[in-house]
Amino acid sequence: MPEVQDIFLMQGNQYRQKYKLPVHLLKAMSAIERCRSADLGGHKDVCNECGYTRISYNSCRNRHCPKCQTLSKERWIDNQKNNLLNVGYFHVVFTIPDTLNTLVFQNQKELYTMLFKAAAETLQELSSDKKYLGATLGFTSILHTWGQNLMHHPHLHCIVPGGGLNSIGKWVSSRKKFFLPVKVLSRKFRGKFLYYLKQADLKFYGEQNYLSNPISFNGFLSQLYQKEWIVYCKPPFKSAACVVEYLGRYTHRVAISNNRILSLENGNVSFKWRDYKDANKWKVMTVSADEFIRRFLIHILPARFMKIRHYGLLGNRNKASKLTLCKKLTSTPILPFEKASTLQLIQKITGKDASKCPNCGSDKLSRYMDFGKAPPIAIQTA
């Protein structure tokens, strides 16, 4: 079945000629088109026992490339295991009304940052209130910008422990099946986001240009204040191991995985999507290749924009000492951190030992040569 790379290779030049694209989109397209091809060079492994030869081409390592996320995801998760506590964790999702989507797309860096800020302050302020928890949290927020149909749908996934440190350094646990009231979260988040939106220096284009008029903009804000914003909190995870697996599903996901793409025929792309409004049924959507590329590029983040952020107890400031204290208070084993090697991560993913010859099984497989390295592509990381 075709992949995003195939669609870009077959239709990308035509798309670039038809539309003027910013540099960060051109770089992402170029990286995906060249990924694991001779353009990026590679290396040759030779078995000194049986003479088996294997050629491997280099990955582009772009964070939007569907081929490059599995190893990056496993490496990130391996690094995060040491941050987990022996407590229940909640999954809180913050979304914004779809009437904001176009405005957000036209001001991505500013409004994605605002989304992070409003959600983080909402969690921190409510959790510090003794009425709810009276403690400082440590949580991770992950930005996603898509829905199943690849349309623009910015939202934040937050992985939050069920408790935190109070002002005297004691651990305070939340209720096992309840974190914070969803309505309170929703309204606090709405108020914060719209407060910052009023103060933002925004740009308006096309159909949004009418918002450059202060009266129209205030009317737009009033409509947003009247809406109930959607924030939901999923039931807590059963164990820290479940948190790790769950994080893996969200941290390095891209807009669409290659296994959802079914065909590329006659200039049209068909892909699977789950319709959450129709009992989560899987359906097939067919769009033109140009429209598929347009939707995919919507989700290329601004250069160097951090899509995964840590707050509170997990922030860089005093993280080591605070996390150690939290582990002691929650009876979490304090184990020495051993970073997994690339070979170990590959074996976890594939179930195969990449250091052994696939032909004869000997461990005398050695790197023979590197070849054809191309000029570097701008690499973006979370």
C-alpha positions, 0 to 999 in steps of 0.5 A: 500500500502507498505511504505518505512518502509515495504521495509526496514523490508522485504529487509533491512537485506539482503541488509545490508548483501550484502553491507557494509554501513557507520554508518549514513546510518545504523542508518537511516535504523534502525530508519525508521524500528522501527518508530511507533512500540513497539520497541520505546515504547509508551503511553496509553491514557484512557478516564475517561468517557467511558473507551476507550483506545488508544495505541500510539507508539513513532516516530523515529523522523529521518529527513529522515523518511517519517512518521515523517516529517508532524509534524516537517514541521508544527512546523518549518513553525509555527516558520518561520511565524514571519520572513515573510515580507509584500513583494513579494517573489521569488523562485530561484533554483540553480542546477549543471550539472549532470556530477558533481553528482558522484563527489558530492556523493563521497564528500557529506559534502564538496560539499553540503557545497560548493553548499550552499556557492556559491549560497548564495554569488551569491545572496548576491553579485548581490543584493548588486550591485546598478545595480540590487538592491543595498541592503542586502537580507534575504533568506532561502536555502533548499537542495534537492538531488533527482529527481522524479526517486530517482536518485542523483540530488543535487539542492538548493531551495532559498526563497528570498524576493523581496527587502532588506535593503540598506547601509543607512537602507532604504528598496529597493524593486525589480521590482514586476515581476523581481528579478535578471537576470537569466543568470547573476545568472547562470554564477556568480554561475558557476564561484564561484562553480568552483573556490571553487572546484579547491581549495577543498581537494577531494576524488576520487573513482572508475570511478572518480579516473582519476580526481586525475591526475591534467591534467585530473582534469583541463580538467574536469573543462574546460568542466564545464566552457563551460556548461551553468548552470541552475538557474531559478527564478519562478514568485513571490508569491501572499502573505506571506501566499502563501510563508508559504504553499510553504515552507511547500512543500520543507523544510521537504520533503524526497526523496519519500513519502509513497503515491507514492509507489504502490507495493512490489511484487516478490522482486520489488518495483513500484512507481509513478514518474513525468516525467518533460521531457514528459509534467510532465506526471505521470508514474510508475517505477519498480525497484528491492528492492535492487535498491530502497533501494540504491536510497533511501540511496543516499539521507541520508545526512551526520550526523548533516549536516544542510539542511536548512540555513538562510542568510543575514537579516535572519542570527543569527547576529542582526536578531531580530533588522534588522527584526523589522526594515524591518517590519516597513519599509514594513508595516508588522504587528509586532505581538507577537509570540505565539508558537503553541502547539503539540496538536494544530499542530496535529489538524491543520494536521488532523482536529481532536482534539487529546485531546478529546476522539474519542469514546464519544467526552469528554475532559476527555482523559488522559495519563495513562502510558508510556511503553517500551522505547527502547534505544535512536536512534541517532536523526538528525535534519535539 
